[in-house]
Amino acid sequence: MNSSELKEIFEAQRNLMNKYHPLEQENGYPEPPHPPLDLSLRDHQQRLRMCCWWIVEEWGEYFDAPDHEVASELSDILHFTVEACLLVGIKPEDFDLNSTITSTDFSLVVYVIRAAQRLKAKPWKKQYNPPDLEFIQSQFKQALISLIQLIESDGFDPHSIYFIKNKENKERIKAGY
């Protein structure tokens, strides 16, 4: 993957997020905060926590997927990981795509969990400190690089599988699924 392809993915994900937000509100959810999030705010931390969960949930689906669905599940993980990057203010130009991360099958989940653990504004807590944004951003950058490397090692092109699923998601929105 090259930097212009990553930039296209980030732009497409931002557009897709904007299409899903009205649907979320129609379903009774509050209007989601717009990126980049202010992680000193509870509702912004909650939104990032939800996105972290969606990444982990898709990761589980990837491990259970039959061979013919692996690319689709990897693309779902890619969609949500890029969304998390956007939420915390990471831009495509912040990545060194030539870097190699030593990773295991679960590295992506570990990076996402490390980021989520820093979100301390829990519903039951009265006091909390704003989280370390640089640390959170570093974890999501590592997660995305790790994911891109996994996708490529599985024999897929991240850009291609992203846009196949992105098209499907747009059709789903249009159809009102």
N, C-alpha and C positions, 0 to 999 in steps of 0.2 A: 504494500500500500504506500502511496506517496502522499505528500502534504496537500496537494490540490484535491485528491480524492477524500482525504479526511475533512477538508474544509467543506466539500459538498455534503458529506454526511452530517456534519454539525449544522449546516444551514437547513438541510431537509428535516432534521430532527426538531429544530426550533420551530419550523413551520408546522410540523405534525403536532407538536405539543399545543400550539395555539388552536389547532382544530379540535383537539380533545377537551380543552378547557370548557367550552360551552356545554359539551355533552356531560361533563362531570357536574356542572351546575344544574342541568336539567334533571340529573339523577339525585339531586338534593345535597350535593357536596358544596362547601363554600368555594368561592372563586379562589383558585390556587394562586399563590404569590408568583410574581413574574421574576425570572432570573435577571441578574444574580440574586440569590437569596441573602437576606440579612440574618445570619445565623445567631444573632443575639436575641431574635424573636422566637417565641415558642411555636407559632404556627409555621414559621419557615423551617425550623428544625423538624417539625412533624412531617412536613412535605418531603424533606430529604430522607427521613426515616422510611417513609412509605416507598420512595423510589429504591432505597437500599433493599427493602423487602422484595420488591418486584424483581430486582436483579437476582436475588437468592432463589426466589420462587422459580424463575425461568431456568436457573442453573439446575435445579432439581428436575425440571421437565427435560432438559438437555440430557441428563444422565439416564432418564427413563425412555428416551425417544427411540423408536425404531430407526434403522439406518436411513430410510427415505425422509425422515423428519428432522434429522440432525441439523442440517443447514438452516432450516426455519427456526429452530430453537436457539441456535447460535446467533441468528439475526435478532431475535427477541432480546437476548442478553445484550447484544450490541446496541440496540435501540435504547434500552434503559440505562446502560452505562454511559452512553453519550449524553442522555438526558441529565444524569447525575452530574456529569462534568459541566454541562451548561448551568445547572442550578447553583453550582459553587463558583461560577465565574471563570472556568477554564475555557480557553480559546484553542482552536486547532493549532495555532502557531506556537502554543506553549509546549508542544510535543517534539521530542527528538525520536522520530520513527526508526532511526538506525540503532537506537539503544536496544540492548538485549537484557531482558529480565530473566534471571534464573527462577523458573516457576515450576510448580507442581500442578496437578489437576485442580487443586483447590485454592491456588494462589489468588485468583480473582475474588473468591468469597472472603478470604482472609483480609485482603485490602479493603473490601467493602465493609466488613465487620469492624475493622480498625477505625475506619472513618466514622461509622455510626456510633461507636462507643464514645466518641468525643462529644456527642450531642447530649448534653446534661439537662436540658430544659424538659424534664419529665412532667406529666400532668400532676403528679402528687408533690412535686418539689416547689417550695416557695422561693428558694434562692438558688442561683446557679451563676456560673461565670460563662461569658461567651467562649465558644470553643476556639481552638487553634486552627484558623482557616488554612494557613499554609500546610499544616500537617494533613488536614482533610483533603486539600487539593492534591497533595503528593500521593496520597493513597488512591485517589480516583485516577490520577495519571498512570500510576503503576498498574491499576486494575485494567485500564483500557489497553495499554501496551501488552500486558499479559494476555488479554482476550484476543487481540489482533494476532499475536503469535500463535495462540491456540487454534484460531480459525484457519490460519495459513497452514499450520502443521496437520490439520485435519483435511487439507487439500481443497479448501474453499478460498474464494476471493472475498475479503470483507466488504469491499465496495459493492460487488455484484449481489451478494446475499442481502446486504442492507437494502438495496433499492428494489429487489424483488419483493421483500416483505413490506417495505414502505408503500409500494404501489398497492399491495393487498390491503394494508391498513387504510389507505385513502378510499379504496372501494368499499370497505366495511363501513366507514364513516358515512359515505354517500348513501349506502343501502340502509343505514340506520340499525346496524346490528346491535 
